Amino acid sequence: TQYFGIGQMEKSFAEYRFQKRGYLQSGLVTIKTPWTEASGWKFDPIKGGLPRDGSLGAILAIDVLEHIPNYHIVAEAMVDS
């Protein structure tokens, strides 16, 4: 499972919960971030975390797309993932 959170606090909370339950140590969950060197350390959900190779079987985006500028581009990237 790959976890991709758009907010730092939300990501930190999820990471804490995964760590507490042992999911990170066992490799059951991998945390992705939308800010990486590829995006110049700026928020970029396209370059930051989504693979564009069709490797993801499903993506859940719950109460999030309305908060992302140009969400249609992110939705397209999600389909490609």
N, CA, C and O of each residue as an XYZ file, in Angstrom:
324
protein
N       0.838     -1.172      0.000
C       0.000      0.000      0.000
C       0.885      1.237      0.000
O       1.837      1.317      0.776
N       0.589      2.180     -0.842
C       1.310      3.450     -0.865
C       0.384      4.537     -0.345
O      -0.736      4.689     -0.832
N       0.847      5.288      0.637
C       0.065      6.373      1.210
C       0.623      7.691      0.705
O       1.826      7.939      0.785
N      -0.263      8.537      0.182
C       0.135      9.818     -0.397
C      -0.750     10.896      0.202
O      -1.919     11.007     -0.167
N      -0.221     11.684      1.110
C      -0.992     12.745      1.743
C      -0.550     14.101      1.245
O       0.637     14.318      1.000
N      -1.498     15.027      1.091
C      -1.132     16.338      0.557
C      -0.778     17.352      1.631
O      -0.172     18.378      1.321
N      -1.134     17.098      2.875
C      -0.844     18.037      3.952
C       0.212     17.488      4.893
O       0.215     16.295      5.193
N       1.106     18.342      5.359
C       2.187     17.892      6.233
C       1.657     17.331      7.548
O       2.130     16.290      8.004
N       0.695     17.994      8.160
C       0.172     17.509      9.438
C      -0.586     16.193      9.260
O      -0.438     15.270     10.060
N      -1.378     16.120      8.231
C      -2.138     14.899      7.951
C      -1.194     13.745      7.646
O      -1.413     12.625      8.109
N      -0.150     14.008      6.872
C       0.841     12.978      6.547
C       1.579     12.529      7.806
O       1.806     11.335      8.007
N       1.948     13.480      8.644
C       2.661     13.153      9.881
C       1.799     12.307     10.815
O       2.296     11.372     11.442
N       0.509     12.632     10.909
C      -0.392     11.859     11.751
C      -0.537     10.435     11.224
O      -0.482      9.474     11.992
N      -0.723     10.305      9.914
C      -0.848      8.977      9.314
C       0.433      8.179      9.510
O       0.389      6.987      9.815
N       1.570      8.838      9.334
C       2.860      8.158      9.520
C       3.006      7.666     10.961
O       3.480      6.555     11.196
N       2.598      8.496     11.921
C       2.632      8.100     13.330
C       1.770      6.860     13.564
O       2.200      5.920     14.233
N       0.552      6.856     13.012
C      -0.354      5.723     13.206
C       0.183      4.461     12.537
O       0.100      3.378     13.115
N       0.728      4.580     11.339
C       1.293      3.420     10.646
C       2.491      2.868     11.419
O       2.654      1.655     11.548
N       3.321      3.770     11.928
C       4.495      3.372     12.709
C       4.057      2.639     13.976
O       4.605      1.590     14.313
N       3.084      3.186     14.663
C       2.597      2.599     15.913
C       2.050      1.192     15.697
O       2.213      0.324     16.555
N       1.415      0.967     14.579
C       0.824     -0.340     14.290
C       1.799     -1.305     13.604
O       1.455     -2.461     13.359
N       3.008     -0.834     13.296
C       4.012     -1.703     12.706
C       3.924     -1.862     11.202
O       4.614     -2.703     10.627
N       3.074     -1.054     10.549
C       2.905     -1.190      9.103
C       4.129     -0.728      8.320
O       4.450     -1.297      7.277
N       4.815      0.301      8.819
C       6.005      0.795      8.106
C       7.159     -0.188      8.237
O       7.858     -0.468      7.264
N       7.356     -0.708      9.440
C       8.457     -1.634      9.680
C       8.289     -2.925      8.869
O       9.271     -3.506      8.407
N       7.053     -3.361      8.704
C       6.804     -4.614      7.985
C       6.770     -4.424      6.473
O       6.756     -5.401      5.724
N       6.755     -3.181      6.024
C       6.706     -2.908      4.597
C       5.304     -2.941      4.008
O       5.141     -2.884      2.790
N       4.288     -3.033      4.866
C       2.907     -3.046      4.370
C       2.488     -1.694      3.798
O       1.647     -1.635      2.901
N       3.064     -0.615      4.309
C       2.718      0.728      3.853
C       4.001      1.481      3.515
O       4.975      1.441      4.266
N       3.985      2.162      2.379
C       5.054      3.068      1.979
C       4.450      4.460      1.895
O       3.393      4.642      1.291
N       5.100      5.429      2.485
C       4.580      6.795      2.474
C       5.248      7.590      1.366
O       6.474      7.662      1.287
N       4.429      8.184      0.513
C       4.898      9.059     -0.565
C       4.557     10.494     -0.193
O       3.574     10.733      0.509
N       5.342     11.437     -0.646
C       5.062     12.844     -0.377
C       4.970     13.625     -1.685
O       5.600     13.256     -2.677
N       4.182     14.707     -1.687
C       4.047     15.511     -2.898
C       5.145     16.560     -3.038
O       5.078     17.403     -3.933
N       6.146     16.523     -2.176
C       7.263     17.455     -2.278
C       8.543     16.637     -2.275
O       8.879     15.988     -1.284
N       9.247     16.676     -3.388
C      10.494     15.927     -3.550
C      11.505     16.799     -4.284
O      11.196     17.911     -4.711
N      12.681     16.288     -4.417
C      13.712     17.003     -5.165
C      13.270     17.226     -6.615
O      13.575     18.261     -7.209
N      12.545     16.245     -7.183
C      12.067     16.368     -8.568
C      11.128     17.559     -8.752
O      11.052     18.130     -9.840
N      10.412     17.935     -7.689
C       9.492     19.071     -7.782
C      10.102     20.352     -7.234
O       9.397     21.345     -7.054
N      11.414     20.343     -6.965
C      12.072     21.512     -6.398
C      11.635     21.761     -4.959
O      11.661     22.892     -4.474
N      11.234     20.688     -4.290
C      10.756     20.730     -2.896
C       9.515     21.596     -2.723
O       9.243     22.090     -1.628
N       8.761     21.780     -3.807
C       7.485     22.493     -3.758
C       6.360     21.477     -3.921
O       6.567     20.395     -4.470
N       5.161     21.832     -3.439
C       4.025     20.933     -3.575
C       3.750     20.678     -5.042
O       3.439     21.604     -5.790
N       3.861     19.443     -5.450
C       3.560     19.045     -6.815
C       3.119     17.581     -6.800
O       3.961     16.684     -6.805
N       1.818     17.333     -6.781
C       1.353     15.951     -6.701
C       1.679     15.124     -7.939
O       1.633     13.895     -7.886
N       2.003     15.770     -9.038
C       2.334     15.029    -10.251
C       3.777     14.530    -10.211
O       4.018     13.329    -10.332
N       4.736     15.435    -10.044
C       6.148     15.052    -10.007
C       6.549     14.476     -8.655
O       7.531     13.741     -8.553
N       5.795     14.808     -7.630
C       6.188     14.453     -6.275
C       5.980     13.025     -5.859
O       6.797     12.503     -5.100
N       4.950     12.364     -6.301
C       4.727     11.057     -5.730
C       4.035     10.028     -6.592
O       4.193      8.830     -6.359
N       3.275     10.454     -7.576
C       2.526      9.488     -8.364
C       3.397      8.856     -9.441
O       3.986      9.563    -10.259
N       3.480      7.527     -9.445
C       4.164      6.882    -10.574
C       3.278      7.017    -11.801
O       2.054      6.960    -11.681
N       3.853      7.190    -12.951
C       3.053      7.356    -14.178
C       3.195      6.122    -15.065
O       3.238      6.233    -16.291
N       3.269      4.952    -14.443
C       3.521      3.733    -15.199
C       2.386      2.710    -15.141
O       2.548      1.576    -15.592
N       1.243      3.108    -14.589
C       0.117      2.191    -14.502
C       0.263      1.123    -13.433
O      -0.459      0.126    -13.454
N       1.187      1.316    -12.498
C       1.474      0.279    -11.503
C       0.498      0.239    -10.329
O       0.472     -0.743     -9.587
N      -0.306      1.289    -10.149
C      -1.240      1.297     -9.028
C      -2.568      0.668     -9.447
O      -3.125      1.014    -10.489
N      -3.063     -0.242     -8.643
C      -4.313     -0.912     -8.962
C      -5.540     -0.087     -8.623
O      -6.569     -0.195     -9.288
N      -5.434      0.739     -7.590
C      -6.557      1.573     -7.169
C      -6.025      2.788     -6.432
O      -4.981      2.729     -5.783
N      -6.754      3.891     -6.539
C      -6.416      5.122     -5.818
C      -7.688      5.610     -5.143
O      -8.731      5.740     -5.783
N      -7.594      5.879     -3.852
C      -8.711      6.474     -3.124
C      -8.393      7.938     -2.882
O      -7.367      8.261     -2.284
N      -9.254      8.813     -3.335
C      -9.099     10.253     -3.111
C     -10.383     10.734     -2.441
O     -11.369     11.049     -3.108
N     -10.352     10.783     -1.126
C     -11.552     11.092     -0.360
C     -11.439     12.502      0.213
O     -10.520     12.792      0.979
N     -12.369     13.375     -0.157
C     -12.404     14.753      0.339
C     -11.091     15.482      0.104
O     -10.617     16.195      0.989
N     -10.495     15.319     -1.068
C      -9.202     15.947     -1.310
C      -9.118     16.720     -2.625
O      -8.477     17.770     -2.670
N      -9.736     16.241     -3.673
C      -9.548     16.863     -4.983
C     -10.022     18.308     -5.028
O      -9.450     19.121     -5.756
N     -11.051     18.640     -4.266
C     -11.547     20.016     -4.295
C     -10.569     21.003     -3.669
O     -10.741     22.214     -3.808
N      -9.557     20.505     -2.991
C      -8.563     21.375     -2.353
C      -7.295     21.536     -3.193
O      -6.383     22.265     -2.801
N      -7.232     20.877     -4.319
C      -6.033     20.900     -5.159
C      -6.276     21.798     -6.363
O      -7.221     21.578     -7.121
N      -5.417     22.823     -6.549
C      -5.545     23.655     -7.749
C      -5.348     22.786     -8.997
O      -4.504     21.890     -9.005
N      -6.107     23.048    -10.021
C      -6.029     22.288    -11.278
C      -6.198     20.790    -11.037
O      -5.430     19.971    -11.542
N      -7.216     20.454    -10.257
C      -7.447     19.067     -9.870
C      -7.608     18.138    -11.069
O      -7.316     16.946    -10.969
N      -8.065     18.665    -12.195
C      -8.253     17.825    -13.376
C      -6.920     17.249    -13.876
O      -6.885     16.148    -14.425
N      -5.841     17.985    -13.685
C      -4.515     17.472    -14.080
C      -4.099     16.346    -13.140
O      -3.528     15.342    -13.567
N      -4.394     16.527    -11.855
C      -4.075     15.483    -10.875
C      -4.918     14.240    -11.134
O      -4.417     13.120    -11.035
N      -6.192     14.430    -11.464
C      -7.061     13.290    -11.763
C      -6.544     12.532    -12.978
O      -6.585     11.301    -13.000
N      -6.064     13.238    -13.977
C      -5.490     12.587    -15.159
C      -4.243     11.775    -14.780
O      -4.048     10.659    -15.260
N      -3.402     12.355    -13.910
C      -2.210     11.641    -13.457
C      -2.593     10.393    -12.653
O      -1.930      9.360    -12.737
N      -3.676     10.507    -11.873
C      -4.133      9.359    -11.104
C      -4.579      8.231    -12.036
O      -4.313      7.060    -11.765
N      -5.240      8.574    -13.107
C      -5.665      7.565    -14.077
C      -4.439      6.889    -14.713
O      -4.427      5.674    -14.910
N      -3.424      7.676    -15.026
C      -2.199      7.130    -15.613
C      -1.425      6.249    -14.631
O      -0.654      5.378    -15.033
N      -1.643      6.492    -13.344
C      -0.902      5.738    -12.327
C      -1.471      4.359    -12.176
O      -0.979      3.573    -11.366
